[in-house]
Amino acid sequence: MCGIAGRILAAPGRVGGDLVELMDAQEHRGADSTGFAIYTMPRDTGYVLRGMGFDKSGIGSDLADFENALKDHGASLLCDPEILTDDSRHYCFRMEIGDPDNIAKWVADADTLTDRIEIQSCGRSLEIIKDIGGARAVADKHGVREMTGTHGLGHARLATESSVLPNASHPFWARPFPDVAIVHNGQITDYYTWRERLQRRGYNFLTYNDSELIAVWISDQMKSGLTMQQALTKSITSIDGVFTYMIAVGGGIGFAKDRFAMKPIVMIRENANLAAATEEQAVRRVFADECEVVNFDGPSLTGIWQVGNRRIAA
C-alpha cells in the first residue's frame, strides 16, 4: 500500500520541502519509514555519499576502514564526514569523496564492510535520506526541508516482507550506478529469479526488498544499450508482478505501470514544474491553485519527465 512521489522544479529550489509535503500527505499509506532522493546541483568531479552505520560505538573504526578502502581505489575524503546520531544504535553519515579509479570496483570493495557500514547513495548530485517514521519526523531529523535542487523522489513505506530498518527502506540506489534512484509501490513476483540472474552478472544486493532489484535492472538494461524509455517499456513484459515505480537519474524521472494497472499514479504539470504521486490530494499540496490533474489510469503505461534540457541517461 506504499505511497510514492516525484517532484521536478523549473529552476533549482527547495525541492526537499515539496517532497516532505508530498509524503506527509500520504503518510497514511505507510509510516514505518519515509525516504527522499534529492538531486542537488551536479558537481563536475567527486561524489557525495549518504549512508548509515549499524553501531555508533564503532564510528571511529568503521570510518577509518571505509576511508582505507577508498584510498585503495585512488580516492580520498574531500572534507570531514557529517555524522548524525540519536538514541538508537545506528548513525547516519554524509561525505564527499574524490573520483575512485573504478567506481564499480570500489563499491564492491566498500560493500564488504556492510555488516558495519553501508552506502545508501552515491552520485554527482543524488542524496538519499531515509529513516524510520513519518515524513515530518524524518525531515526534522535530517534537515530535508532545507535541501535545494532540481528534482527528487519520495516514499512512504508500509513494510510487508523485509526489515523496517532504514537500509531496507525506499528510495533505493541502483548500486553501483551513480545518480540512479527508485521508489516503488507494489510487489515483484519473480524477484528471486531476476536477483539470481543479476547476481551472476556481478551485481550486489544488500536487502531482500524487491524494489532494490528494479533500479539495478533498469540501469543494467541501459548499460547494455537501451534508452531509458526502451528499458521502461521492456520492464512491463519482462518483470512479473503488480507495480508502479518511478526511477530518477540526473536528467529527470521515468515511470512505469504494470499490465494489470492496480497501483495508481497521478500528475500535475505546469510548464517545467511537475509533481506526481500515488494520490491526487498529495500533488495538490504543492499545486494549490486549480489545475488539471492527469490520472495515468491504464495498463502498461510508461513515460519520462525531463528536467529542463538535461539528457536522460544512467
N, C-alpha and C positions, 0 to 999 in steps of 0.2 A: 504494500500500500504506500510505499515511499513517495515523497514529493520531490520534484526536480525543477530547476530553473536555469535560465541563461539570460545574460544581460549584455548588450553592446551599446556603447556611448558614441555619439558623433564626434566628440573630442575628449581627450583624456580628462577624467574627473573622478569623483568619489564613488567609483563603481562598488566598492565594498559596502557602503551604506545602502545602496539599492539592493544588493544581493541579500543583505540582512533583512530588509523589508519583504522581499520575495519569499524568503524562507520562514520568517516569522509568521506570515500569512498561511503557511502550510504546515505549521508545527503539529497540528492535529493528525497529520498523516504519518508521523513518526518523530518522537522526541528522544529516542535512545541516544542518538548522536546527530550532529549537524556539521556540515563541511562546506568549504568555499574554495574554489580555484580562481585566483585573481591574476590577471595578466597586466603587470605594470609596464612602464615604458621599456622596450627591449634594450639591452646593453649590447655593444659591439663585440666584446670579449668577456670571458668569465661567465660563471653561472651562480645563481642563487639557489641554495638548498634549504628545504624545510624538512624536519623530521622529528623523531622522538626517541628517547632512551627509556629503558624499562625499569631502571633502578637508580634513583637520583643519588644514592650513596656512592655510586661509581662514576659520577660525571667526569672527574679528572682523568681517570684511566681510560674510560670509554673514548673521550675526545682525543686523547693522546694517541691511542691506537688508530683511530679514524684518520687523524692527521698524518700519521706514518704511512697508512695505505694510500693517502692522497699523494704524498711525496714520492712513493714508489712508482707513481704514474706521471711524474713530471709536473705536478701542480702543487699549489700551496694555498693556505688561507690568505685572503686579501685583507681581512680585518678580524678582530676578536669576535668569536661567536656570540650571538644573543641567546641567553638561556632563560627559560620561563619555567618556574616550579610552582607547585601548590601543595595541598596537604595529601595528595596521592603519592604513590611510589614513582610515578612517571615524571618525565620532564620533556619539554619541547625545546627545539633549537632552530635558529635561523643562522646561516652562514653564507658568506660569499667566497668563492674559490676561483683560482685561475683555470685555464683550459687544460684538462688532462690530455696526455698524448693520444689516448684512445678511450673515449668516454664509455663505450660498452664494456671494455675490459676492466676499466676502473670500477664501474658499478658492480660488475660481477665479483670483484675483489672486495669491495666495501660490503657487499651483501653477506660475506662470510661472518660479519660481526652482528648479524640480525638477531642473535639471542640477547644482545645488549643494546644495540643502537640501530635505527632504521631510517633510511632516506625515504621521505614521503613525496617529495617533488624535486625536480631538477630542471632548470630552464634559464634561458636568457631573460625571460620575463615572468614565467609561471611561478606562483607561490600557492601551495595547497596548505590550508589551515583547517584542521578537523579535530573535534573533541566530543566528549560525552556531554549531552544536554541539548537544550533548545537553542534557537538561533541567537537570541539576545544574550543568553549566558555565555555562549561560545564567543560572540562578538565582544562582549565586555572583557573577557579574559585575555583575548588575543589582539585587541585593537583593530578589529576588522573594519569597522565603520570609517576609520580614517585612511584606509588604504586606497590609493588612487591608481587608475589605469584605464584601459580601453574596453575590456570585456571580462567576462568570467562566468562561472557556473556555481550553482548551489544545490545542496541535497539535504533533505530531512529523512532520517532513516528509522524504519521500524525493523529491527533485527529479527529475522525469521530462522536463519540456519547457522550463520557464523557468529563469531565473537562480537561483543558490544564494545570492545576496546577501540580506542581511536584509530589504530592502524588497520582495523578491519572495516572502517567506515569510508564513505564516499566524500569527495571525489577520489578517484584513483589515478595515479600517474602511470603512463604506459612505459614502464621501465624496459629498456634503458633509453628510450627515445625522449630527448629534451622537449619540453614545452607541449606535451600532449596530455590531456586530462579528460576524464569521462565521468558522467553521472548517469544513473540507470534506474528505471522503475520496471520491475518485472522479474522473470526467472528464466535462466538458460537451462534447458533440459538436457542438452548434450555437452554440458560443461566439461565433464571429465574426459570425454573423447577429444575435445579440442585442446584441453590443457595438456594432455599427453603428447599430442601432435606438436604443439608449440614448444614444449619442453625438449622434444627431440631435435627441434631446430635451434636449441640453445638458449631459450628464454627462461627466466626465473620468475616464479610466483611466490609471493610472501604470505598470501592468505588463501583461504578457500572460498572467498567471495566471488561469485560468478561474474560480477561487474568488472573485476580486475582483468579478466580474460578479454573482454570486448575491446578495451583500449589497446592491448597488445595485438590482437587480431587485426584491427583496422590498420595500425601502424605497420605491421608486417606486410599486409597487402599493398600498402603504399610504397614500402621499401622494395617490393617486387615489381613495381612499375605502374600500379593503378593510380588514378587520381583519387582524391577523397570521395568525389561523387560516385565513381565506379565502385570503390570499396564499400560505401554506404549501401548502394544498390545490391551488391553481391551479398552483403550480410543478411539481407532479408531471406534469401533462399539457402544460404549456407549454414546459418546458425538457427537451431531449433529452440522454440520457447515462445513466451509472451513477453514482449519488451517494447519499451520506448526509451531511447537513450539520446543524450547529447554528448558530442565529443568536441573539445576545443583544441585549437592549435593557435600559433601566434597570429594567424591571419583571420581567424573567425571561429564560427561554431557550426558544426553539422549535426543533423538529427536523422533518426530512422525509427519507423514504427513497423512492427512485425505484420505477418499476413493475417492475423486474427484481430488486430486493431483494438485490443482490450484496454490498453493503457493510454490515457488521454494526453494531449498537449495542445495548448493554445498560444497565440502570439499576437502582440500589438507592435506595429512598426510605423514610425513617423519619420520620414526622411531617413537619416542614418542612425536613428535611435531605435532600439529594439528591446523588447522583453518577452520571454517565453517561459511558460510554466505548466505544471500539471493542471492547475486550476485558474479560472478566469479571475476570481477575486484577488489572486496574488498579483497578476500583471497590472491590475487596476490600482494597486498600491503605488506604483511608480509612474503610471499614466493616469493622473487624477481627472483630467478633462475628458469629456465624451469623445470616444474614438472607436474605430472599428476593431473588433476582436476577430481574428481568424482562428477557426477551430479546425485543426487537422483531423477531421473525423472520417477516417477511411483506412483501409489496409495497405500495407506495402508502400508507405509514403517515406520519402527522403528529401532532404534539402540542405542547402548551405547558406549561411548568413555571414557575409564578409564584413570585416572592419575596414571602413574606408576603401582604399585601393590596395590593401595588402594582399599578397599572394597566399592562397590556401595551399599549404604544404606541411608535411610532418617533418 
